[in-house]
Amino acid sequence: MKYLIVGLGNIGEEYKDTRHNIGFTVLDAMAIASNASFTDMRYGNVCRIKYKGRELILLKPSTYMNLSGNAVSYWLKKENVPVENMLVIVDDIALPLGSIRMRPKGADGGHNGLAHISNILSTTEYPRIRVGTGNGFRRGSQIEFVLGKWTMEEKKFLQERIPIVIEMIKSFAFAGLELTMTSFNKAGKVPSKTEKPEPGKDLPK
């Protein structure tokens, strides 16, 4: 069985380690943990991982965020993967920093990558994992915030959270969507505020 795991982000060195690229960050970490690597292919960088009889096709679209649906549509058709076997990893400013939430479907929430995927596929009914960036930005500066780079404290905190996302991806492929949501959504909630950095700000040295 094949599964298409899509990490959303923007290509280019200037977007590396930005909040909007959390999907790329997760898939990079998963590839490293699996001793696998990405290959530059049509519409994206692709990595293949075998897990308990399943083939996980990791995709980092090279179309830039606003055209993510082009890459998703192409690879779904190329690999003959049904939409229900696709999982999208995406950033979410509506969730606290490091919060992880899996959903079977839903609106795009103003996220241009999800919006384009939904438009191209003509459906919003596909699984996704939202990773919280927090919303520590002034009114009118949302774009600068999501395209901004993680602070050192945020990166350190996220390094502790990303393994949870990776385990959710594996569980999705092996155990299925419903069991994964039941098993992991509670674990995906962030610790108390005193245990995590405030979004967008470094803690005192």
Secondary structure, DSSP 8 states (H G I E B T S, - for coil): -EEEEEE----SGGGTTBGGGHHHHHHHHHHHHTT---EEETTEEEEEEEETTEEEEEEEESS-GGGHHHHHHHHHHHHT--GGGEEEEEEETTS-TT-EEEESS---TT-HHHHHHHHHHT---S-EEEEE----S-TT-HHHHHTSB--HHHHHHHHHHHHHHHHHHHHHHHT-HHHHHHHHTTTTS---GGGS--TT-----
